[in-house]
């Protein structure tokens, strides 16, 4: 399978690329810093800005599935940037199979409270933005499966052992919600290879 990873040099994107390669897939590694992905067997680096919708569309036409793994936080206005990101995906990826790396703010607590409304202030704007982006994409005709991470996702160990859920934030017996970026990538590739949540929203956590 040929997988286009947009945001391929970021924390999540780079691990999705690595996991895809370990399973024998070919990867188009797209980012604004494409040189960082050069020289890896099975990877074709592509210099790409998500705002260049014509080039995104052209690049996506050569892929079986597109993983959008961009973090909308570079301009200082993550809410506005997240919506612009959603619009760019809608405009450029019609007809493509899309897997969106979402945010935990997209999920709800067990009582139905949006996670985006209870996160610490320093993360609140980004959480609201990713939730708004998810809602805008969901209301569009883009065929997109969204994977929201646990409350904490960071570099760590690839265990291959985690739980999957739907719209509700998963926590462990201590009330913690976390997953390594490596296992997040495992869950993404599992969904690509064997779709279980096609067109919907799901999450993964320990």
trRosetta pair geometry for C-beta under 8 A, 3 or more apart (Angstrom, degrees):
i j d omega theta_ij theta_ji phi_ij phi_ji
1 25 4.9 -32 68 -126 83 106
1 26 7.3 -159 94 34 39 76
1 64 4.8 -97 -162 55 87 150
1 65 6.8 11 169 13 122 107
1 192 7.2 163 117 152 158 115
1 193 7.7 -155 4 -95 153 73
2 25 7.1 163 -96 -178 22 89
2 26 4.7 -24 -108 76 74 108
2 27 7.7 176 -158 -82 58 21
2 28 6.8 46 173 -18 96 100
2 62 6.8 -77 131 140 147 72
2 63 5.0 -132 116 -130 97 58
2 64 5.1 122 54 -1 71 93
3 20 5.2 -112 50 -144 148 150
3 25 5.3 31 -1 152 115 137
3 26 7.2 159 21 83 69 53
3 27 5.4 -24 70 -110 91 68
3 28 7.1 -158 97 27 42 75
3 63 6.3 64 -144 -160 15 114
3 64 6.8 -46 -75 56 54 90
3 65 5.5 -18 -117 69 77 92
3 66 7.8 155 -165 -97 60 24
3 67 6.3 21 178 -6 106 109
3 192 6.8 6 -104 -159 128 156
4 27 7.8 135 -99 -164 25 57
4 28 4.3 -19 -108 66 72 117
4 30 6.2 18 -173 -5 91 123
4 46 7.9 -22 -142 32 97 147
4 59 6.2 126 -134 138 142 99
4 60 5.7 -123 43 -108 165 60
4 62 7.5 105 -64 77 121 79
4 63 3.7 -83 -19 -70 106 164
4 65 7.3 -163 31 96 75 45
4 66 4.6 -19 71 -113 109 73
4 67 7.0 -178 91 26 55 67
5 8 4.2 100 102 -91 109 95
5 13 5.3 137 161 -158 116 93
5 16 5.4 161 -123 99 136 120
5 17 5.4 -124 38 -71 163 86
5 20 7.3 -155 -46 1 128 151
5 27 6.1 -7 3 -163 112 106
5 28 7.0 170 23 81 63 60
5 29 5.7 -8 61 -117 105 56
5 30 6.5 177 85 30 51 78
5 67 4.7 -11 -112 65 69 111
5 69 6.1 -8 -171 17 88 124
6 13 7.5 -101 95 -119 31 133
6 30 4.8 -26 -107 80 60 118
6 31 7.4 140 -167 -77 46 59
6 48 6.6 -86 -128 100 90 136
6 50 6.3 90 174 -88 133 99
6 56 7.3 24 -102 -133 140 106
6 66 6.7 21 -11 -176 109 98
6 67 6.9 -171 24 90 70 56
6 68 5.0 -9 58 -119 119 57
6 69 6.3 158 79 32 60 67
6 70 6.0 -40 126 -38 97 102
7 10 4.7 -20 170 9 94 126
7 12 7.4 17 123 73 120 94
7 13 4.1 -162 115 -62 77 145
7 30 7.5 9 -5 89 34 78
7 31 6.0 85 -122 -99 21 95
7 68 7.0 71 9 -177 119 45
7 69 3.8 -144 78 87 123 74
7 70 4.0 -162 -67 -73 130 58
7 71 7.1 125 -148 -6 141 67
7 101 7.5 -106 73 35 145 138
8 13 4.5 -141 -117 157 21 120
8 14 6.5 91 163 -80 55 52
8 16 7.6 -107 -126 70 67 102
8 17 5.2 72 -160 -57 99 131
8 27 7.4 129 -132 162 137 119
8 29 3.6 180 142 -161 166 80
8 30 5.7 114 -9 46 116 40
8 31 5.0 -123 43 -33 78 109
8 34 8.0 48 58 -118 120 64
8 37 5.5 14 116 -73 125 148
8 45 7.9 -155 79 -124 145 69
8 69 7.3 97 -74 60 39 123
9 13 6.3 -4 25 90 23 125
9 14 5.8 39 -146 -69 29 102
9 29 7.4 85 -50 169 75 111
9 31 4.4 -99 10 28 104 175
9 33 5.2 -77 49 75 164 105
9 34 7.8 -147 -33 -98 127 27
9 36 4.4 71 -122 80 135 138
9 37 6.0 -119 -73 -45 94 98
10 13 4.3 77 48 20 86 110
10 14 6.4 -160 72 -14 34 88
10 31 7.4 173 -22 -114 80 133
10 69 6.1 -163 57 130 125 103
10 70 7.3 148 -17 -117 152 39
10 71 6.2 159 -150 -4 153 108
11 14 6.7 -57 -147 29 13 106
11 15 7.2 1 156 -7 51 111
11 154 7.9 -48 176 -140 144 43
11 155 6.6 -110 -157 -54 107 91
11 181 5.5 -102 153 -119 94 157
12 15 6.1 -70 -158 40 32 105
12 16 6.3 32 151 -21 70 107
12 69 5.0 -146 98 -165 109 121
12 71 8.0 126 20 -51 116 104
12 101 5.4 126 125 -150 152 155
12 153 7.3 26 -84 135 108 135
12 181 5.6 -132 -97 -150 60 106
12 184 6.3 -61 -133 105 100 137
12 185 7.1 172 -166 -69 67 89
13 16 5.6 -55 -148 34 34 112
13 17 6.4 37 154 -20 67 102
13 29 7.9 117 157 -149 110 85
13 31 7.1 130 121 -74 158 121
13 67 7.5 155 -122 113 78 115
13 69 3.9 159 -77 97 89 138
13 70 7.9 34 -55 -68 133 45
13 101 7.7 -108 -67 -14 73 158
14 17 5.6 -49 -152 33 34 114
14 18 6.5 33 150 -18 64 105
15 18 5.4 -48 -144 37 38 113
15 19 6.2 38 155 -18 67 105
15 155 8.0 -179 -62 -111 135 76
15 181 4.9 149 1 138 161 99
15 182 5.5 -127 -157 -97 135 49
15 184 7.1 75 97 69 137 93
15 185 4.0 -133 129 -45 98 144
16 19 5.8 -54 -143 39 30 109
16 20 6.2 33 156 -21 64 107
16 67 5.7 -148 159 128 154 161
16 69 6.2 -166 12 -55 147 158
16 101 7.9 -111 -46 -68 146 128
16 185 4.6 -155 -82 -129 52 100
16 188 5.5 -37 -117 85 108 151
16 189 7.2 166 -148 -51 73 92
17 20 5.9 -58 -148 36 27 111
17 21 6.4 25 156 -17 63 108
17 27 5.3 104 -141 -177 82 161
17 29 5.5 34 -113 -102 138 112
17 37 6.9 -110 -152 -131 167 120
17 40 7.9 69 152 102 123 159
17 43 6.6 38 -171 -106 120 123
18 21 5.9 -57 -150 36 29 110
18 22 6.4 30 153 -22 64 107
18 185 7.0 25 63 161 89 164
19 22 5.7 -53 -149 32 32 113
19 23 6.7 19 155 -10 63 108
19 158 7.9 170 -93 -123 104 137
19 182 7.6 144 -66 -161 115 63
19 185 4.1 166 -12 143 145 116
19 186 6.0 -147 -137 -76 144 50
19 188 7.3 112 80 66 147 101
19 189 4.9 -139 132 -28 119 142
20 23 6.1 -69 -156 41 31 103
20 25 4.3 -68 178 63 90 125
20 27 5.2 113 99 -76 135 116
20 189 5.9 -169 -81 -103 64 119
20 192 7.9 -3 -105 63 100 161
21 24 7.7 69 -176 -57 34 14
21 25 6.7 -93 -80 60 31 73
21 27 6.1 -59 -63 -11 87 130
21 40 7.2 -72 -97 155 160 119
21 41 7.7 115 -156 89 127 72
21 42 4.9 129 -129 94 101 144
21 43 6.9 -39 -82 -54 127 94
23 189 6.0 156 -5 180 152 139
23 193 7.3 -103 168 -64 153 139
25 42 7.6 98 93 178 46 123
25 189 7.9 -153 -1 -137 143 111
26 42 5.8 -139 -119 -167 55 78
26 44 7.6 22 173 -2 99 103
27 42 6.1 57 20 136 92 88
27 43 4.9 -22 75 -109 105 72
27 44 7.2 -180 95 26 55 66
28 43 7.9 136 -107 -160 16 60
28 44 5.3 -27 -111 70 64 99
28 46 5.4 17 178 -10 95 130
28 59 6.5 169 154 178 148 104
28 62 6.9 103 -60 93 152 110
28 63 5.8 -101 21 -79 132 117
29 34 6.9 135 105 -142 89 78
29 37 3.7 -145 115 171 148 163
29 40 7.8 57 -14 54 153 127
29 43 5.0 9 -12 -166 125 110
29 44 6.9 167 20 75 77 41
29 45 5.2 -36 73 -105 102 57
29 46 6.6 160 76 20 45 77
30 34 6.9 -30 -139 -97 37 104
30 45 7.9 136 -87 -168 37 49
30 46 4.2 -29 -97 76 81 108
30 47 7.7 123 -148 -140 68 2
30 48 4.0 -8 -170 30 110 137
30 59 6.3 87 -87 155 143 157
31 34 5.6 164 60 -74 75 57
31 36 7.1 -33 71 46 140 113
31 37 7.0 125 22 -14 117 125
31 46 7.9 113 16 77 47 66
31 47 7.5 -46 79 -126 47 44
31 48 6.6 37 -11 51 8 83
32 47 6.8 48 -142 -161 32 76
32 48 7.1 -95 -69 74 51 42
32 49 5.7 51 -90 -86 100 78
33 36 4.9 36 128 -6 104 117
34 37 5.9 -62 -167 38 54 104
34 38 7.0 73 138 -47 74 93
34 45 4.0 123 173 169 98 107
34 46 5.8 -144 -118 77 137 21
34 47 4.1 -105 -3 -73 134 65
34 48 7.3 90 -66 4 118 71
35 38 5.2 -33 -155 -2 47 123
35 45 6.8 92 -82 171 23 162
36 45 7.9 148 57 -123 50 132
37 40 6.3 -69 -180 20 64 123
37 43 5.5 -125 164 158 101 140
37 45 4.4 153 81 -97 101 101
38 43 7.8 -155 -113 104 22 116
38 45 4.8 -51 -73 -14 72 148
40 43 4.1 33 81 22 103 132
46 59 5.7 108 176 -133 159 137
48 52 6.8 -135 -162 58 66 117
48 55 6.1 -165 -129 122 87 119
48 56 6.4 105 -170 -86 121 72
48 59 6.2 -42 -97 -14 140 165
49 52 4.7 84 69 -2 89 104
49 55 7.7 65 47 63 69 133
50 56 6.3 51 -140 -79 48 140
50 68 7.9 79 -118 -146 128 104
50 70 5.7 -44 -44 -47 148 168
50 85 6.2 15 128 -130 151 77
50 88 4.9 93 152 122 93 153
50 89 7.5 -24 -167 -59 115 73
51 84 7.5 -7 -99 155 95 114
51 88 5.9 -90 -102 -105 40 141
52 55 4.3 10 128 30 116 114
52 56 6.2 143 91 -22 68 88
53 56 5.3 -52 -142 37 36 115
53 57 6.1 40 158 -22 67 104
53 88 5.6 -146 -83 -153 99 77
53 91 4.7 -29 -145 108 150 117
53 92 3.9 -146 -157 -70 81 110
54 57 5.9 -55 -151 35 28 112
54 58 6.4 27 151 -18 62 108
54 92 7.6 -112 -47 -116 17 105
55 58 5.4 -52 -145 38 36 113
55 59 6.1 34 157 -18 68 106
56 59 5.9 -58 -146 39 28 108
56 60 6.1 26 157 -20 65 111
56 88 7.0 90 15 164 166 99
56 92 3.9 29 91 167 119 153
56 93 7.0 -62 140 -57 112 83
57 60 5.9 -57 -142 37 26 111
57 61 6.7 39 155 -34 60 100
57 92 4.4 -129 -56 -160 83 78
57 93 7.1 -146 -99 -70 67 40
58 61 6.0 -49 -159 16 29 116
58 62 8.0 18 150 -11 56 101
59 62 6.4 -66 -172 31 40 106
59 63 7.3 24 143 -14 69 114
60 63 5.5 -68 -154 36 46 112
60 66 5.1 -16 -129 -74 107 136
60 92 6.8 127 4 143 141 94
60 93 5.6 -138 -152 -113 172 80
60 96 4.8 -48 166 -86 127 150
61 96 7.9 -102 -78 -80 42 107
63 66 5.7 103 95 -70 141 74
63 96 7.2 35 78 -143 100 118
64 97 7.0 -14 150 43 57 124
65 96 7.6 123 -139 174 33 90
65 97 4.6 -52 -113 90 76 110
65 98 7.5 164 -168 -89 71 21
65 99 6.4 33 169 -8 114 106
65 192 5.6 167 91 -141 168 106
66 93 5.9 -120 57 -132 158 129
66 96 5.0 25 2 155 124 137
66 97 6.9 154 20 82 74 54
66 98 5.0 -24 72 -109 101 70
66 99 7.1 -177 91 27 49 69
67 98 7.9 144 -94 -163 25 56
67 99 4.7 -21 -108 70 72 106
67 101 6.9 55 175 -32 90 98
67 188 6.5 59 -128 178 134 132
67 192 7.6 -49 -68 -77 112 130
68 89 5.8 -4 -99 -106 163 130
68 93 7.8 -88 -57 -44 126 162
68 98 6.2 10 -10 -168 112 105
68 99 7.1 180 20 85 70 50
68 100 5.0 -14 60 -114 110 66
68 101 6.4 -143 95 19 59 80
69 101 4.2 57 -113 4 69 143
70 85 6.1 -158 89 -141 126 131
70 101 7.8 147 25 57 38 113
71 74 7.8 109 96 -36 83 86
71 126 8.0 -2 -175 -152 91 127
72 78 5.4 120 116 -153 86 74
72 81 3.9 172 -176 115 104 103
72 82 4.1 167 76 -77 156 63
72 84 7.6 149 -136 56 131 88
72 85 4.8 -114 -76 -20 127 144
72 126 7.3 163 81 -137 80 83
72 129 5.9 -128 91 137 127 137
72 130 7.3 169 40 -75 113 77
72 133 7.2 149 7 -55 151 151
73 78 4.8 -1 -104 -97 65 114
73 81 7.0 -171 -61 75 22 147
73 126 5.6 -3 -90 -104 111 121
74 81 7.1 161 43 -145 71 163
75 78 7.7 163 54 -69 82 45
75 80 7.4 -74 83 78 136 107
75 81 5.1 159 28 -69 120 130
77 80 4.3 4 132 32 117 115
77 81 5.9 133 90 -21 73 94
77 125 7.8 -104 -158 169 40 137
78 81 5.4 -59 -135 45 33 111
78 82 5.9 40 163 -29 69 104
78 125 4.9 117 54 124 109 100
78 126 4.2 -39 140 -91 161 67
78 129 4.5 -138 133 1 83 159
79 82 6.0 -51 -147 29 25 110
79 83 6.9 19 156 -12 59 104
79 125 5.3 -93 -35 -172 97 85
79 126 7.9 -123 -57 -86 60 25
79 128 5.6 -13 -101 96 108 104
79 129 4.0 -142 -105 -81 43 97
79 132 6.6 53 -157 29 83 145
80 83 6.1 -61 -156 38 33 107
80 84 6.4 31 150 -17 67 108
80 129 7.5 -54 14 -119 28 119
81 84 5.5 -55 -147 39 35 112
81 85 6.2 43 151 -25 66 104
81 129 6.8 19 62 -166 73 148
82 85 5.4 -50 -149 33 32 117
82 86 6.5 35 151 -20 64 102
82 126 7.5 133 -53 -150 131 53
82 129 3.2 137 8 163 144 102
82 130 5.5 -117 -140 -69 144 43
82 132 6.2 106 103 67 122 99
82 133 4.2 -107 161 -44 96 123
83 86 5.5 -47 -148 34 36 113
83 87 6.4 36 153 -18 65 104
83 129 6.9 -106 -26 -153 74 83
83 132 5.8 -38 -74 120 96 119
83 133 6.0 -143 -84 -84 42 76
83 136 6.3 99 -135 -17 78 159
84 87 5.7 -53 -148 37 33 112
84 88 6.4 36 151 -22 65 104
85 88 5.7 -54 -149 33 30 112
85 89 6.6 29 153 -17 64 104
85 133 6.0 -8 76 -127 102 138
86 89 5.8 -56 -152 35 32 110
86 90 6.3 31 152 -18 66 107
86 132 7.7 -126 -10 116 152 73
86 133 3.9 -172 -55 -150 121 81
86 134 7.8 -117 -103 -38 130 22
86 136 4.5 91 138 79 150 126
86 137 5.1 -122 -152 -50 105 92
87 90 5.6 -55 -147 38 33 112
87 91 6.1 29 156 -18 67 110
87 136 7.2 -46 -61 144 68 144
88 91 5.8 -58 -144 40 29 110
88 92 6.0 -1 167 1 66 118
89 92 6.5 -73 -135 48 22 92
89 93 5.3 -23 -174 17 66 126
89 98 6.7 102 -176 -151 116 156
89 100 7.4 43 -158 -97 166 114
89 137 6.5 -9 88 -105 128 118
89 142 6.4 60 130 -140 94 164
89 144 7.4 59 146 -92 131 142
90 93 7.2 -57 -100 46 11 86
90 94 7.3 40 177 -58 49 88
90 136 7.4 -90 -40 136 139 99
90 137 6.4 -155 -67 -113 101 70
90 140 4.7 -94 -125 -157 124 169
90 141 8.0 97 -153 49 95 65
90 142 5.1 -110 -114 -42 67 130
91 94 7.7 -50 -178 -20 16 102
93 96 4.3 -75 -170 43 85 125
93 98 5.3 70 148 -71 146 129
93 142 6.1 55 87 -140 100 114
93 144 7.9 77 105 -77 134 103
94 141 6.9 34 -126 94 100 103
94 142 6.5 -96 -92 -99 59 73
96 143 7.4 -165 86 58 44 99
97 143 6.1 -51 -112 106 51 117
98 142 6.2 -14 28 167 144 107
98 143 6.4 138 23 89 89 63
98 144 4.3 -30 82 -107 113 80
98 145 7.1 172 94 26 59 63
99 144 7.5 158 -93 -159 17 67
99 145 5.3 -22 -112 70 67 96
99 146 7.9 152 -166 -93 51 26
99 147 6.7 10 -177 -2 96 108
99 188 6.2 116 151 -156 145 95
99 191 6.5 130 -122 101 132 123
99 192 6.3 -65 -42 -77 152 92
100 134 7.5 163 112 -104 148 79
100 137 6.8 85 -54 122 163 173
100 144 5.3 31 -20 -179 116 115
100 145 7.0 -179 20 86 78 42
100 146 4.5 -25 68 -107 110 74
100 147 7.1 171 81 23 56 64
101 147 6.5 -28 -114 67 46 92
101 149 7.8 17 -169 -35 83 103
101 188 7.5 -20 -86 -96 90 136
102 106 4.8 -26 163 -2 131 153
102 130 5.9 123 -172 173 70 115
102 133 8.0 -176 -129 86 83 109
102 134 5.7 42 -131 -81 125 121
102 146 4.4 52 -42 -177 132 105
102 147 6.1 178 20 77 95 35
102 148 4.2 -50 88 -85 119 70
102 149 7.5 -172 79 -4 69 68
102 201 7.2 -1 1 -138 165 97
103 106 5.5 125 68 -16 67 94
103 126 6.7 -173 -130 141 159 89
103 127 5.9 -159 136 -121 136 55
103 129 8.0 65 13 78 156 75
103 130 3.2 68 18 106 129 167
103 131 7.1 -84 69 -45 111 64
103 134 8.0 -128 36 -34 82 121
103 148 6.2 -15 83 -137 23 90
103 149 7.2 -34 -143 31 32 90
104 107 5.7 -45 -171 22 56 114
104 115 5.6 -92 140 128 82 155
104 119 7.7 121 92 -84 108 131
104 127 7.1 -44 76 -122 74 103
104 148 5.6 122 -98 170 36 103
104 149 5.6 -63 -59 76 89 72
104 150 6.4 -1 -97 135 124 20
104 151 5.0 124 -167 -102 164 43
104 153 7.8 175 -42 -13 114 106
104 169 6.5 58 -169 -112 99 109
104 177 7.2 120 -143 124 140 133
104 203 7.7 74 -117 -129 70 127
105 114 7.2 36 -177 164 70 96
105 115 5.1 -144 -124 94 39 98
105 116 3.5 71 -170 -83 103 86
105 119 6.2 -61 -91 -18 100 141
105 123 7.7 -169 -59 143 121 101
105 126 7.3 163 -7 109 147 67
105 127 2.8 156 -82 -164 147 86
105 128 6.5 -93 166 -48 148 30
105 130 5.2 115 60 64 113 109
105 131 4.9 -95 126 -41 98 105
105 148 8.0 -139 46 -148 41 124
106 115 7.5 -2 48 47 29 116
106 116 7.4 59 -57 -44 26 112
106 130 5.8 -85 -49 126 95 99
106 131 5.0 173 -96 -101 54 68
106 134 4.6 79 -124 -15 122 163
106 146 6.7 -111 157 146 166 139
106 148 4.5 -141 60 -93 117 136
106 201 6.6 -143 141 -151 126 136
107 114 7.9 141 96 -153 37 56
107 115 4.9 36 75 -6 80 133
107 148 5.1 175 -43 115 100 154
107 167 6.0 160 -139 177 68 50
107 168 6.3 92 -175 -157 106 11
107 169 4.5 125 121 -61 138 76
107 201 7.9 177 -88 154 71 127
107 203 5.9 22 -84 -62 136 146
108 112 5.4 -21 176 -148 138 31
108 113 6.3 142 -164 71 83 36
108 114 5.7 -55 -105 -98 75 41
108 115 6.4 -148 -108 -23 19 80
108 167 5.6 23 20 142 102 96
108 168 5.7 -47 74 -104 81 59
108 169 6.9 -141 84 -10 29 86
109 112 7.0 -31 70 40 74 20
109 113 4.4 2 36 58 117 93
109 114 7.8 -18 3 43 82 4
109 115 6.3 133 -44 -75 76 71
109 118 7.1 21 -38 23 131 148
109 168 7.2 31 174 -150 14 82
109 169 6.0 -24 -96 30 49 117
110 168 5.7 55 -89 -156 56 129
110 169 7.9 -93 -37 52 66 80
113 117 6.3 -110 176 63 91 120
113 118 6.2 51 139 -27 126 128
114 117 4.6 86 75 -2 96 104
114 118 7.6 162 92 0 57 87
114 131 6.6 51 -169 -131 128 158
115 118 6.3 -80 -155 46 39 95
115 119 6.3 51 156 -47 77 99
115 127 6.7 -118 113 -167 86 130
115 151 7.4 -146 -159 -99 136 92
115 169 5.5 108 -77 -52 131 134
116 119 6.4 -36 -140 4 30 114
116 124 7.2 98 -179 -153 68 62
116 127 4.0 175 -125 139 77 104
116 128 4.9 122 178 -80 126 54
116 130 7.6 -166 -95 61 121 86
116 131 4.5 -68 -45 -21 153 146
119 123 4.6 -82 147 88 128 111
119 124 5.5 174 79 -86 97 62
119 127 4.8 134 25 -28 149 162
120 123 5.4 69 66 22 81 99
120 124 7.0 -123 101 -41 36 87
121 124 5.3 -35 -143 -6 35 124
123 126 5.6 -66 -166 49 60 109
123 127 5.5 62 140 -28 87 110
124 127 5.7 -60 -145 38 29 111
124 128 6.2 26 160 -16 67 106
125 128 5.9 -54 -146 38 29 108
125 129 6.2 32 154 -22 63 109
126 129 5.5 -56 -148 37 30 115
126 130 6.4 27 158 -17 66 105
127 130 6.1 -55 -146 36 29 105
127 131 6.4 27 155 -16 62 108
128 131 5.8 -58 -150 38 31 111
128 132 6.2 30 154 -18 67 108
129 132 5.7 -57 -147 38 30 109
129 133 6.2 32 154 -21 65 105
130 133 5.5 -49 -144 35 34 115
130 134 6.4 39 153 -21 64 102
131 134 5.7 -51 -151 34 32 113
131 135 6.5 30 152 -17 64 106
132 135 5.7 -54 -148 37 33 111
132 136 6.3 33 154 -20 66 104
133 136 5.8 -54 -147 36 31 109
133 137 6.3 27 155 -15 65 107
134 137 5.9 -59 -148 40 29 108
134 138 6.1 30 155 -22 65 110
134 146 5.7 60 -128 -124 107 167
134 148 7.9 -5 -88 -71 151 112
134 201 7.1 52 -167 -98 131 128
135 138 5.6 -53 -143 36 30 114
135 139 6.4 26 157 -17 63 108
136 139 5.9 -60 -151 38 30 108
136 140 6.7 31 150 -26 63 108
137 140 5.6 -58 -152 29 35 114
137 142 5.6 -62 -161 61 85 130
137 144 5.3 -42 163 56 124 157
137 146 7.4 126 87 -63 138 123
138 144 7.8 -107 -79 68 52 114
138 146 8.0 -53 -67 -13 98 137
143 199 6.2 -59 -157 -95 72 91
144 199 7.1 78 64 -127 38 48
145 191 6.5 -164 126 162 147 133
145 195 7.2 -146 -66 -140 160 103
145 197 5.6 116 -154 103 117 89
145 198 5.7 -74 -77 -132 124 33
145 199 6.0 -36 -78 -30 77 18
145 200 6.3 11 -130 48 78 48
145 201 7.9 175 -167 -80 57 32
145 202 7.6 -7 179 15 98 100
146 200 7.4 -98 38 126 79 36
146 201 4.7 -14 71 -109 106 76
146 202 7.6 156 89 25 60 55
147 184 7.6 142 133 -167 128 87
147 187 6.5 153 -158 118 145 113
147 188 6.0 -140 32 -91 163 80
147 191 6.7 -163 -66 4 129 162
147 197 7.8 112 -83 79 81 146
147 201 7.8 163 -88 -157 26 53
147 202 5.8 -23 -113 73 70 80
147 203 6.9 135 -167 -100 64 36
147 204 7.0 0 -170 -1 111 102
148 201 6.4 22 -9 -173 109 100
148 202 7.4 -172 28 94 77 30
148 203 4.7 -36 75 -92 87 95
149 153 4.1 -35 171 -46 152 139
149 179 6.0 -138 -164 50 91 118
149 184 5.6 -17 -110 -115 108 130
149 203 6.9 103 -161 -147 6 87
149 204 7.1 -39 -132 57 52 78
149 205 7.7 105 173 -76 57 83
150 153 6.0 135 54 -62 80 84
150 169 7.4 96 -145 -160 57 82
150 170 6.3 -69 -109 65 93 92
150 177 4.4 -167 -175 159 95 80
150 178 5.0 171 113 -109 142 8
150 179 4.3 133 7 -4 124 95
150 203 6.8 114 -71 175 53 109
150 204 6.9 -74 -39 95 90 52
150 205 3.6 109 -88 -102 119 103
150 206 7.3 -11 -71 12 163 70
151 169 6.3 48 -53 -160 97 126
151 171 7.7 19 -2 -91 125 86
151 176 7.6 -134 55 -178 123 55
151 177 3.5 84 8 83 107 115
151 178 6.6 -53 63 -68 79 57
151 205 7.8 37 9 -111 71 135
152 176 7.4 -37 22 -178 125 93
152 177 6.5 134 12 93 78 65
152 178 4.0 -20 68 -106 103 91
152 179 7.6 156 87 24 62 50
153 178 7.1 168 -75 -156 42 62
153 179 5.5 -10 -106 69 84 81
153 180 7.3 90 -155 -177 66 11
153 181 5.7 96 165 -77 94 69
153 184 5.6 40 -147 -53 128 146
154 178 7.7 -29 19 -158 94 107
154 180 6.8 -58 76 -129 55 55
154 181 6.3 -80 132 -27 13 98
155 180 6.8 15 175 -162 21 90
155 181 5.2 -29 -87 25 45 123
155 182 7.4 64 -151 -28 54 91
156 180 3.1 -115 62 -116 112 117
156 181 6.7 134 22 22 78 71
156 182 6.1 -123 73 16 66 107
156 183 7.6 -29 78 1 109 100
157 180 5.7 -155 49 -56 47 168
157 182 6.4 -104 125 51 19 143
157 183 7.8 27 94 -35 58 104
158 180 6.9 -129 -76 96 42 137
158 182 3.7 -104 -74 150 81 131
158 183 6.1 160 -133 -63 53 66
158 185 7.8 -48 -110 60 109 108
158 186 6.5 130 -153 -46 96 123
159 162 7.3 117 77 -42 108 86
159 180 7.4 114 3 24 94 130
159 182 7.9 107 3 97 59 114
159 183 5.8 -10 41 -81 81 124
160 183 6.8 -151 -64 -119 24 91
160 186 5.5 -153 -106 -158 63 161
161 183 7.7 -61 51 -127 42 134
161 206 7.8 51 110 -124 80 82
162 179 5.9 45 -130 -123 145 115
162 183 5.2 119 -33 165 138 133
162 186 7.7 136 18 77 124 123
162 187 6.7 -62 72 -63 136 119
162 204 5.0 57 128 177 134 101
162 205 6.3 174 -170 92 107 14
162 206 5.5 -73 -121 -85 82 50
163 170 5.7 -173 88 -164 118 156
163 204 6.9 164 83 -151 45 59
163 205 6.0 -24 59 68 92 66
163 206 7.1 89 12 -165 90 12
164 187 7.0 156 -92 -139 100 120
164 196 7.7 37 152 94 163 141
164 202 5.9 -2 -173 176 101 121
164 203 7.1 149 -158 81 54 48
164 204 5.4 -26 -100 -97 64 78
165 168 5.9 -86 160 66 132 79
165 169 8.0 85 89 -176 149 6
165 170 4.7 166 -4 -57 145 114
165 202 6.7 156 83 -163 40 73
165 203 4.8 -21 65 63 91 97
165 204 7.5 169 20 -83 75 31
165 205 7.2 -14 9 21 118 100
166 200 7.7 -44 -141 151 90 127
166 201 6.8 78 -174 94 65 82
166 202 6.0 -52 -112 -113 41 65
166 203 7.1 -1 84 17 7 91
167 201 5.8 62 -89 93 76 124
167 203 7.9 122 -106 -10 12 115
168 203 7.8 -125 73 31 41 138
169 177 5.5 -25 171 -118 104 158
169 203 7.0 -95 -115 148 40 173
169 205 7.7 57 -178 -28 61 154
170 177 6.0 133 84 -130 55 97
170 203 6.0 -180 -2 110 106 122
170 204 7.6 -47 32 176 144 15
170 205 3.8 -180 83 44 117 130
171 174 7.9 -123 166 73 97 52
171 175 5.2 -8 172 -154 137 34
171 176 6.2 142 -156 68 85 25
171 177 4.7 -63 -94 -67 71 87
171 205 7.2 -29 -77 129 24 153
172 175 7.2 -51 67 16 62 16
172 176 5.2 -11 37 59 104 82
172 177 7.5 177 -3 -81 74 41
172 178 7.9 -38 -9 32 117 85
172 205 7.5 -137 -45 141 82 109
172 206 5.8 -13 -67 103 123 87
177 205 5.4 -50 -159 -138 72 150
178 205 6.5 101 58 -151 26 94
178 206 6.1 -13 79 22 75 111
179 183 5.2 -116 -178 82 97 115
179 184 5.4 116 118 -61 121 86
179 187 7.9 -10 175 -7 153 138
179 204 5.6 74 -98 111 165 88
179 205 5.1 -119 -47 -117 107 48
179 206 5.9 165 -91 -24 68 80
180 183 4.7 88 58 11 88 97
180 184 6.9 -140 97 -7 46 85
181 184 5.3 -48 -147 33 36 120
181 185 6.6 41 152 -22 64 100
182 185 5.8 -54 -159 32 31 112
182 186 6.9 36 144 -21 62 101
183 186 5.0 -40 -149 28 45 119
183 187 6.6 47 152 -19 67 98
183 204 7.0 -148 133 134 97 130
183 206 7.9 67 91 -65 164 87
184 187 5.8 -55 -155 35 33 110
184 188 6.6 35 147 -20 65 104
184 204 6.5 163 -112 71 59 125
185 188 5.5 -50 -148 34 36 115
185 189 6.4 29 157 -13 68 105
186 189 6.1 -61 -149 40 29 104
186 190 6.2 34 152 -23 65 107
187 190 5.5 -49 -145 33 32 116
187 191 6.5 31 156 -18 63 105
187 204 4.2 -109 -92 -40 166 163
188 191 5.9 -61 -155 36 29 109
188 192 6.5 30 150 -20 65 105
189 192 5.3 -48 -145 34 38 115
189 193 6.2 28 159 -12 69 108
190 193 6.2 -64 -147 43 27 102
190 194 6.2 -39 176 45 66 96
191 194 7.2 -81 -124 70 20 57
191 195 6.1 49 -176 -113 66 52
191 196 6.5 -97 -118 30 76 84
191 197 6.3 -39 -133 38 120 100
191 202 7.5 175 -97 56 138 137
192 195 7.6 7 -136 -70 12 76
195 198 4.3 42 169 -60 130 103
196 202 7.6 46 93 -58 95 165
197 200 4.6 -106 178 66 82 105
197 201 7.2 -99 173 70 126 12
197 202 4.1 -89 -107 -25 167 130
